[in-house]
Amino acid sequence: MLATSSYLAAVAELLIIVAGALLGATALRRRLLPALDGPPAWLAAAVLAVALLLWTAELLGALGLFREAPLIIANLALGLGLHLGLRPLPGAAAEPGPGPAPDPGAAMRLAGIAIAALAIAHFAVGVRLRLGTGMTGFDSTWYHGPFAAGFAQSGDTLGIQFIAPQFLSWFYPQSSELLHGIGVLTFGRDLLSPLLNLGWLAGCLAAAWCIGRPFGAAPLSTAGVAIVLNSGALADQAGEARNDLMATFFLLAAVAMIVNALGRENRLPSGALAVVGIAAGIAAGTKLNFLVPAAALLGGLVAAAPASRRWSTLAAAGLPALAAGGFWYLRNLVHSGNPLPWAKEIGPIDLPSPDQPLGGREGHSVISYIGDGSVLSDWFGPGLEQGFGVLWAPLALAALAGLVLSLGRRAEPALRISALAGLALIVAWALAPTGASGPEGEPRGFVSGLRYLAPGLAVGMALLPVAPLLRSTRRRWALLAALLLLLPFVDSSAEPWHSAYLAVALAAGALTAAVALALRSPRLASLPRPALAAIAAAILAAGVVAGERGQRTYLDNRYAEPKFAAPGLNAAFAWAPSREDSRIATIATRQYPLFGTEISNEVQFVGVERSHAGFVRTGGCREFIETVNEIEPDYLVVSFDRLQRGGPSYPPEVAWTALSPAARVLLTLPPAAVFEISGRLDPSRCREETQ
């Protein structure tokens, strides 16, 4: 665990970094969106703060300077520079906004806040579980965690981090992992990683509130989004490093900016276009499937603009979007010659890309099974029930109704543009080869792929209460009743709420409700700034104290008794935390626990680089041994990802390694073996039959 002094120093570093970003973002928001106030203004500042954090981290990392001191200095200097150098343009605050919103009433506000609090309470239980084990999700241990650790260790954001050769995953956009890397960099541990998605969940609910706010439907939009985000399809986000919620937040934030900043002339000012572009760009720079809705948003903005302003609209929104999300695609272009290396051709034109199979499950799209009755009844129906509850059909219809009604003639341009993005997400999910991956006729990846559908449903549920057809008070009360009916059936509480964590849920829900009600209280707004500063300082101090106590439990239990992988791999994960500053080679796809508690072990997959930044497994004994020698590891972890029913107990690499005297066995338990490597392995011992 971290000593108290080291913990407090790390907290101070993080606060300086975040304060610098917020200082600059507040000044930038006042310059770009001076007419915005209240929750939409806070949301815009949050979007800009994350953008500033990402920009400084990306640029420093491109120079190999993603380190504590440069990051602190850069963020503080940038924040102070923007604060001192930027002032609102004269007369800009007078620019008309969407006008005052009708009051939804106290009862409806309380209902919306209660549903949001329930979603956060349930999510907090999942976070608490991961704080007692470490992150255990497949994707967290496969690539999210290793990418974050790699950034913190290397200080480099422009290089490629080769991991297990599946899906060309080293080309994925990595904005989320870079933020996790900032946490690892400041604390020297991944203390913040299990908590970040709780923040993104709260951000999604805040963005939903802002979407409904101009129409007097903030509680209903929030409740609708909370129901979707509280579903089983996204239950695996709690306490993990998955990036779906982060991307969803920025898409919802982009929609909220469009809805709140669109003036009475149905024209977005250039500052609002820039913020929308930044939010959409970060979404696309976080997760590949958000490229499509980001493009749909920008295309909708251009199409809605007067003909004389379309090019300027494209520049005002498109250039910030490229700046916010284009770094990773530019990196891919530099290394492979293709910003999207999965695309091997455009019509008759061949594109540069690695010449290797994607690996993993066999790809199939949801749309390809639409006419297959057995798949629909045996896989899709039960899968949708598992992901969204027994009332998944009414939920899906409600979300689709929100999108379709917001595309109608009576809907404002802002709603039509937003609905287009939601529909684009759903279409992208239906067409993606990961949506129903698995053997032909057995789409085993369908349930996991529902996390790609959920953001589209969230957009639809945010728009449903603001659609013109549902703006009467009577219909909104009917909608609230329907949402309350849906809630217990969609809630992912089908997973157990362990009694020991009930207090965590109650505390999280109560805190959410208290904060939401306090922010709406006129008494709070009337307090003098010193009093507000004192309240904020007290809350911050309480959080720091709680965090110091919590980090002890987390670091003591992190991967102490792993039970989430194959038995031998679990044993290797339990062994790894005792290592520090070691070099570990592996052929296991899940490798994050091998980085150790202090994230100080260098972990490298044993593979061979190919042209256009390709990376493949070694082909035989000699190539494997020679590749291990190039890595020069202190330890070698060899394992199948899972037990092979009816197959060999260990990978052949175990026997190949054991041939060399320089390899000493530390642990063997099917399907894994851990070796200590004391020198170069001898490739001459590879016999012909082992090739």
Buried (B, 14 or more C-beta within 10 A) or exposed (E): BBEEEEBEBBBEBBEBBBBBBBBBBBBBBBBBBBBBEBBBBBBBBBBBBBBBBBBBBBBBBBEBBBEBEBBBBBBBEBBBBBBEEBEBEEEBBEBEBBEEBEEBBEEBBBBBBBBBBBBBBBBBBBBBBBBBBBBBBBBBBBBBBBBBBBBBBBBBBBBBBBBBBBBBBBBBBBBBBBBBBBBBBBBBBBBBBBBBBBBBBBBBBBBBBBBBBBBBBBBBBBBBBBBBBBBBBBBBBBBBBBBBBBBBBBBBBBBBBBBBBBBEEEBBBEBBBBBBBBBBBBBBBBBBBBBBBBBBBBBBBBEBBEEEBBEBBBBBBBBBBBBBBBBBBBBBBEBBBBBBBBEEEEEEEEBBBBEBEBBBBBBBBBBBBEEBEEBEEBBBEEBBBBBBBEBBEBBBEBBBBBBBBBBEEEBBBBBBBBBBBBBBBBBBBBEBBBBBBBEEEBBBBBBBBBBBBBBBBBBBBBBBBBBBEBBEEEEBBEBBEBBBEBBEBBBBBEBEEEEEBEEBBEEBBEBBBEBBEEBBEEEEEEEEEEEEEEEEEEEEEEEBEEBBEBBEEBBEEBBBEBEBBBBBBBBBBBBBBEBEEBBBBBBBBBBBBBBBBBBBBBBBBBBBEEEBBBBBBBEEBBBBBBBBBEBEBBBBBBBBBEBBEEEEBBBBBBBBBBBBEBBEEBBBBBBBBBBBBEEEBBBEBBEEEBE
